[in-house]
Amino acid sequence: MNAYTYEEMEVGRKESFTVQVTEADMDAFRAVTGDGNPLHADDGFARDKGYEGKVAFGMLTASYLSTLAGVYLPGERSLIQSVETKFLKPVYPGDTLSVSGEITEKNDTYSLIFVKAEIRNQKGEKVLRGKLQIQVI
């Protein structure tokens, strides 16, 4: 886990990590949220709707932005203030995701960093783009 201070954060700093979406992740997310949509649990249902198979929860994919902030950029000193996301392509169990972020702006008055984030699948396709506002505490 990184422990960058606000003073160590500079515009242009980048961090990234990879993660594989597993069936266990899907089951745990379903258990926590209670989201029983068959699109996320039933391959046949998802295929009938035009997908390759069951689709990972969008908010599960977006939750990796929390890992980006809380472990990598800035790490243990992060307090997320806001997150904007755009889901661009479906994610499937078994996909390997590359999560990356870059500081685009700083606000010295409130010790805030602004991070442009993106998540790409193993094919290099962008599946999510986002913006985070993070206070460095």
C-alpha positions in Angstrom: 0.0 0.0 0.0 1.3 3.4 -0.9 1.3 6.2 1.6 1.9 9.3 -0.5 1.5 12.7 1.2 -0.3 15.5 -0.5 3.1 17.2 -1.0 4.3 14.1 -2.9 1.4 14.2 -5.3 2.1 15.9 -8.5 0.1 16.4 -11.7 1.0 13.6 -14.1 1.7 11.0 -11.4 0.3 7.6 -12.5 -0.4 4.3 -10.8 -2.0 1.1 -12.1 -2.7 -2.5 -11.1 -4.4 -5.6 -12.6 -7.1 -7.7 -11.2 -9.1 -10.7 -12.5 -12.9 -10.7 -12.1 -13.8 -14.1 -10.6 -17.0 -16.0 -10.0 -16.3 -15.7 -6.3 -16.2 -11.9 -6.7 -19.5 -12.0 -8.4 -21.1 -14.2 -5.7 -19.7 -11.9 -2.9 -21.0 -8.8 -4.6 -24.4 -10.3 -5.1 -24.5 -11.3 -1.4 -23.5 -7.8 -0.2 -25.8 -5.9 -2.5 -28.7 -8.3 -3.0 -28.7 -7.6 -6.7 -30.4 -10.7 -8.1 -30.6 -9.6 -11.7 -30.3 -12.7 -13.9 -28.0 -10.8 -16.3 -25.3 -11.3 -13.7 -26.1 -14.9 -12.7 -27.5 -16.8 -15.7 -25.4 -17.4 -18.8 -28.5 -18.4 -20.9 -30.4 -15.3 -19.9 -27.4 -13.0 -20.7 -26.8 -14.7 -24.1 -30.5 -14.3 -25.0 -30.0 -10.6 -24.4 -27.0 -10.4 -26.8 -24.1 -10.8 -24.4 -21.3 -13.4 -24.5 -22.5 -14.8 -21.1 -23.3 -13.4 -17.7 -22.1 -9.9 -17.2 -20.1 -8.6 -14.2 -21.9 -6.0 -12.1 -21.0 -2.6 -13.3 -20.6 -1.4 -9.7 -18.2 -4.3 -9.1 -16.0 -3.0 -11.9 -16.3 0.5 -10.6 -15.4 -0.6 -7.1 -11.8 -1.1 -8.3 -11.6 2.7 -8.4 -11.7 2.5 -4.6 -8.7 0.2 -4.7 -6.9 2.6 -7.0 -7.4 5.5 -4.5 -7.1 3.6 -1.3 -4.1 1.4 -2.1 -2.3 3.2 -5.0 -3.1 6.9 -5.5 -2.5 8.2 -2.9 -3.0 5.0 -0.8 -3.6 5.0 2.9 -4.1 8.8 3.1 -7.1 8.8 0.7 -10.6 9.9 1.3 -12.7 9.8 -1.8 -15.0 12.8 -2.2 -16.6 12.0 -5.5 -16.5 9.5 -8.4 -17.9 9.8 -11.9 -18.0 6.8 -14.1 -19.0 5.8 -17.6 -19.4 2.2 -18.4 -18.2 1.6 -22.0 -18.2 -2.2 -22.5 -19.4 -5.2 -20.6 -17.0 -7.0 -18.3 -17.3 -10.8 -17.9 -16.2 -13.2 -15.2 -12.7 -14.3 -16.0 -11.7 -10.9 -17.6 -8.4 -9.5 -16.4 -8.7 -5.7 -15.9 -6.0 -3.1 -15.9 -7.0 -0.2 -13.7 -5.0 3.0 -14.0 -5.2 6.6 -12.8 -3.4 9.8 -13.4 -3.5 13.0 -11.3 -4.7 15.8 -13.6 -5.2 18.6 -11.0 -4.5 19.6 -7.4 -6.3 21.9 -5.0 -3.9 23.1 -2.3 -6.6 24.8 -0.2 -8.4 21.5 0.5 -5.6 19.0 -0.2 -7.5 17.5 -3.1 -6.3 15.6 -6.0 -8.3 15.0 -9.2 -7.6 11.7 -10.9 -8.6 10.6 -14.4 -9.1 6.8 -14.4 -9.7 4.1 -16.9 -10.2 0.4 -16.8 -9.2 -1.8 -19.8 -9.8 -5.5 -20.3 -7.3 -8.1 -21.4 -8.0 -7.2 -25.1 -7.0 -3.6 -24.4 -10.6 -2.4 -24.7 -11.6 0.4 -22.4 -14.5 -0.8 -20.3 -14.8 2.1 -17.9 -13.6 5.7 -17.7 -13.9 7.8 -14.6 -12.9 10.9 -12.6 -12.2 10.9 -8.9 -11.9 13.7 -6.4 -9.8 12.5 -3.5 -8.8 14.4 -0.3 -5.3 13.5 0.9 -5.6 13.3 4.7 
